[in-house]
Amino acid sequence: MTASPQDQEAPQSPICLSELEAALNGMVVGRASSPDGVITELYKKIWDLIKGDYLRMLQ
């Protein structure tokens, strides 16, 4: 998914945990979500361990 030029220029509010969890739950199972090759199931399995660090990384 690519952000539109308007979205790229719009001020961004900090992402919240519920937004991350909604994105994770919307990911397709059985596929890597990014070029790093990590599959969605791994993120879902270890989410409780990494969610705090992942949120801090994106803020």
Secondary structure by P-SEA (a helix, b strand, c coil): ccccccccccccccccaaaaaaaaaacccccccccccccaaaaaaaccccaaaaaaaac
